[in-house]
Structures are given as C-alpha cells and as structure tokens.
Amino acid sequence: MKFYNREREQVFFEKLVKAQGKKFVVLYGRRRIGKTFLMKKLFPDAKYFFVEVKRQEVLLKEFSQDISKAIFLNWYDFFIELFSKGKVIVFDEFQNFFLVEPSILSALQHAWDDTESEVKLIVLGSYVGLMKKLFMDNKLPLFGRSDYFIKLKPFGVLESVSILRKFGYSLKDAIEIYCITGGVPKYLLHFQDKRRLSDKIFELFIDEFGPLKEEAKNLLVLEFGSEHRSFFSILEAIGANSRSLSEISDLTGINSKSISKFLDDLLNAYDIVEREMPVFGRKTRGSKYIIKDKFYRFYFQLLYRNLKEIDFRPNEVHKRILENFPTYMGITFEDVCAEIFKEKGKELLGFAPQGIGKQWGKVPGTKNETYDIDIVVFDEEHIAFVECKWTNKKVGLETYRKLIERSTYINTANKQVSYVIVSKSGFTRDLLEMNDKSVFLFTPEELFAESK
C-alpha cells in the first residue's frame, strides 16, 4: 500500500527516536487502521514482536529465540535483555499479553522501571477498550508508565476523497465511499479496483465471499466479548440516527439504567459512539447518541438487520440497501459538511470556527413542535446556520426560508449571521438569483475545491 497521509505521525516518531532517554509509546486504534503498516514503514529495522494468544511458555520460547540463543525462564529476564539490546522495539497486538497471562505485564513494568537504556518501546493495540484499561486503570501495573498514549485515526474526508479520486471515482462517488468506509485505509483499498458503486457494495458486503460482509460483526464480537449481543442491539437501535437514551431503551427493551452503562462503555471505553447535545442551551437530558465510526454506522443501519437474508436472497437485500442508502447519506453527509467547515471554515465562510455542532429543540411558544438545524458554525463574532442536502433534486427557496425561520429560535445578538446551504445537485434559478450577501450556496465541487 502506498504511504498516504501520515505526515504528522512520521514527524512525531522521527523526533521520538532522537529524544534522549527511554520512551514508552502506546499507539492504539481500531483494526485495519494501519498501525502495523505505519511502524514497518517508519522502523523497518525495529525489533518487532507479534503477540499471539497462546500458552505463555510457548510465547516466551518463541520471543527468546528472536533475541538470544538461550531460552529465558521468566518474562522479567527476557524484557531486561530485550531493553538492553534494542533501539526501537515494537509489540503488535500488545493487549494479548493480558489475555495470555496478566502477570506478564507486571514483569514488563518491573523491567521497564529497572531499565536505563535509550530504548524506545512502542506497543500497538487494536482492542480499544482493553488498551485503555491496561494503561489507565490505576489498579493495573502499567498505569502511568507510558510517555505517550496516541490514537491512530482514520483518514479524514479530504484525504479519503483525494485517494479515491486517484482511483478514478467521481467526487460524489468518492464522498459516498468515504461515508461507507469511514476513511479506514484497509477499506479504502477495497475500492482501488474501480467499478460502479452499487456493484462494489454487492461485491464487498453481500457476495458469498465478500471481504467486508462479516467484518464489522467479527471485529466487534472480539471487542465486546460475551456482552456483544447487548451492544449490538443498542448499535442497531441507533443506526445512522441520533437517538435519545429513552428512544434506545424503547427500541431495545433494555432498561434505562443498563442502557446508560452500555452507552458509557461505547462512548468512553470503545470510542464507537458519541453523545451530541444542542450547541445552545446545553442540557444533559436533551443529549442524543450517534455511531461515530461511519463503517459501523453503515453496517448497523443497512446490513445488520439483513444478515439472515443475505445468503438466501442476496439480490433482494442488495436492492433494499440501495433503496435506503440515500437516507443514510442524507444523515451522514451532515458529518461530511461539518468536517469540511472545521478544516476550511476560514476559506469558505470568512471566519475560523471556534465551535461546530447541531441544534435542535422545541419551537418557542409551542408544546410539542420541534425543530432542528443540521449544523451551526460559530466564533465569538459570527454564526452560520447550515442545511445539508444529499438528494438528486435541486434545492430552492423553500429550504432557504425554513433555515431562516429556524435560525430565529436562536439568540444571535451581537453576531454576524450567515446562512449556508450545501446541495449535492445544485440550486434552482430563483435561489441562485436571490440577492442576499448573507447566504452561501455550495455544491460538493465548491466544498472540495483546492485552496487558491
């Protein structure tokens, strides 16, 4: 795989190896994100160990043979010898030490504390929840030992779209593929062999041998363990929608107290879900939850409920997914726009955002009528209300008027107000000819245009 978009990480690790003293780095992130590829690219001569789940005696023997003719009798002696010899040491799937034998981590901790060399120890982990526990739980031996605790993130929308355009996709197809893959490098590569997007969805997710058909399920079963069924029910209930705690409880049949615990784990331990609150008038009881990881979001919105049918009626499932895909994109495109404005707000809107979020609530003066605004972008002096449309119809004056009306529910005193509409298919003539300098109209081509 070509080395894409890891310049910041490359600069960090180049400085790390030049730093004085020993350094302990934890690099974690979901599977397929490119941790191993990054390390092998940056440190081809590093001492590299892949930690498999097997009997510790077998694992210790194999690791011993990598650094010595002798077989170490205990883990402490192995680590002490390793740290004295290696300049850069990498342990891949490090969390498996805990699954093999938790006492190995105590041996590593003591050896690390006793080491005075210039060694740089880098440990990689894919089980996000377990990696956080190993280094953040003050009851475990490695608490406080890491110098850096780094999450390797997927590619952003700008980088992902750039890669996909080089594969030959149109801008609109590239945006849709990003909303399916979430910018995970391994998944983007599955689209390198360019075909029509609807055909690729069948090939990757529905075909009997589709490489991504069981991907999300298999990864999350490993992550969640014995409680995976409850987590899956919650994620299915959320899908691509923002859901309140009570809505999730009603849809799953799980009581709100248990739901709160599961959601807290999804939010903090596993980093799969995020909690959204209105950017104005923040109230915890008004919060909603959404699946942050777009690949998992796509899976639970469009695939999970169809798994039992895929093997028997694949064409029907494919048709159903394609029929519901525009709804999925309508919601997820809001995230794309928010990401773009975060990166290019100064260029597109004339001010650098200090905050970006969603807004919803009750219409003032009514009991049950509600409103929502897709995105609100603001700083101390400016505020922009944004409507995002991923449809095959041109957007007209009605959308503009609704956005204006909804914006009046927000106190915008002492702020310069602007209105932004982003439309996949462009705009009607009456909207384009409207003479209002506070209105910004963007197509995807304009959002993704290179900076001048």
Secondary structure by P-SEA (a helix, b strand, c coil): cccccaaaaaaaaaaaaacccbbbbbbbbcccccaaaaaaaaccccbbbbbccccaaaaaaaaaaaccccccccaaaaaaaaaacccbbbbcccccccccccaaaaaaaaaaaaccccbbbbbbbcaaaaaaaaccccccccccccccccccccccaaaaaaaaaaacccaaaaaaaaaaacccaaaaaaacccccaaaaaaaccccccccccaaaaaaaaaaaccaaaaaaaaaaaaccccccaaaaaaaccccaaaaaaaaaaaccccccbbbbccccccccccbbbccccaaaaaaaaccccccccccccaaaaaaaaaaaaaaaaaaaaaaaaaaaaaacccccccccccccbbbbbcccccccbbbbbcbbbbcccbbbbbbbbbccccccaaaaaaaaaaaaaccccccbbbbbbbbcccccccccccccccbbbbcccccccccc
